[in-house]
Amino acid sequence: MGSILRGEWRKLRRCQIMLVGIVAVALCPVVQYGTQWLLNPEVRDPDFTFEKLFANVIWGNTQIFFPISLVMIGGWLIDREYAHDTMKNLITIPVSYAKLLGGKLIVTISLSLLFGLYSVAVTVLTGALAGLEGLSAAVLLQQGVHLVTAAFTTSLVCMPMILLFGQIRGAYLGGSLLTFFLGYCILFFKSGFLLSAYPFSAALILAGFDMQAYNGATQAPNILLALAGMAAVILATIVILLLSRPGGKATPAKKKSWTRRSQRRRTGGRG
């Protein structure tokens, strides 16, 4: 597994699609702060502090930016094996296909933690440039932990989508858009079972996000339902992982033998 993880990290270092995640995560605090100035002065929050900026960033990242970035990058890691025709080489080595996919998922989850830390830094920079008040060591630690935890839980929610759309040739872009839509649906669940059990809502709740204060939830979320929703996502990921089979097949034996006979005829029987 160690060699698989090192190989995937090397691929990411020379992967231009990483720029999508870097730019998207950097844009989130800028967009969230800029939205305040697009609002009418009557509804604009006059006490928009660092803590509220962090809450907006956690919401925006979980709803939009993390799902799009993680599904696109994680799906690309799987899709490139088919697009570059390397899957037929990989399935000949003594590594199970589930282990290969699992390595790609672990790298994507690790990447989400780095995105979370990166988002904390960009949020602090954005707030400082905007002259926001309320930054302290306690706020930075508390909100930073919430943001990084939300990145981690969101990555778990994205795992089934990465597996499903990464194994369909060229479908990871569509998968990222569908995941964005699923994240956007958080807006519609303000009470009842789905407020807590819906996977993206569960990701926020388990990260310590106050749904009632920000999302307008009409009742307190249920932590047990949130845990059940996340457990269902993890179970679905495991099932999909175990049922996955490589779509790229090695060249059949008959085709290889036919190719050898053709080469012998062209070379006059030599070799």
C-alpha positions, 0 to 999 in steps of 0.5 A: 500500500505504501508504494501505491500511496507514494505513486499517487502523490507523485501523480498529483504533484504533476497534475494540473487538475490540482489547480482546480482545488487550489483556486476553488478553496482560495475563492471560497472566503473571498466569495463569502466575504464579497457576498456581504457587500452585494447585499442591501445595507438593510440586510447586511450583517454590521457585525461580520467578524472573523468567526462569522467569516469562518462559519460562511467558509465552512458552509461554502466549502462543504456545500460547493467547493470541497465536493467539486474539487475532491470528486474531480481530483479523486475521479481523475486519479481513477479515470487516468488509468483508463484514459492513459491505457495503464489499467491493463498493466496495473491488473497484471501486478500482484495488487488487488483492484480494491486495494488500488482504488483504496489507495487512491481514496486514501490520497484523496482524503489526505488531500482534503485535510491539506485543503482544510489547512489551506482554507484556514490560512486563506480565510485568515488572510482574507479577513485580515486584508478586509480588516475584520475584527475578532481574530484571536488564538481561541477563535483561530483554534476552534474555527480552524478545527471545525474547518479541517474536520468539515473537510475530512467529513466532506471527503468521506461523503464524496467517496462513493461518488468518486468510485462510481464516476471515476470508473466511468470513462470521462465521467468524473467532471459530471460526477463533480457537478452532481455532487455539487447539486447534492451538496446544495440540497442542504438548503432544503433540509431544515427539520426532520430526519434529513436535517441530521441524516442527509450525508452533507448535513451529517458532515457539517454536524459532525464537524461541530457546525451550528445548523440552527444559527446558520442554516435556519434549522427549526430544530436541533440536529440529532447527533446519532442520526448524523453518525448513522448517515455517515456510517451509511456513506462509509458502508456504501463506499466499502460495498462499491469498493469490494464490488468494483472490477477493472474495466480495462482488460489486458489483450486477449491471448488469441489476439496476442498469438495472432499478432505474433503470427503476423509479425513472423510473416512480415519478417519472413519467419525470423524471431 
